[in-house]
Amino acid sequence: MRLSVQYVNDVQGNVQAVQVPVGEWKRLLKSMRGLEQRLKLKSDLTEALAEVERKRAGKQKMESLDEFLRAL
């Protein structure tokens, strides 16, 4: 995907801002939200697997299904 980007410079020529057409901006936001959701899912799964490993290694107490459901 190629973006139509315009740069805003100060009098010294330093880039101060970037302008992107609204349609492209909305598409970028949608893509970013999808990536954030995937990253959160990956993080949650990683933590869940680490918890399983801790429980299997005896470093964390196992709980029954009833205990688990009551904690919700």
Beta strands, then each sheet from edge to edge (+ up, - down):
strand 1: 6-9
strand 2: 15-19
sheet 1: 1+ 2-
end
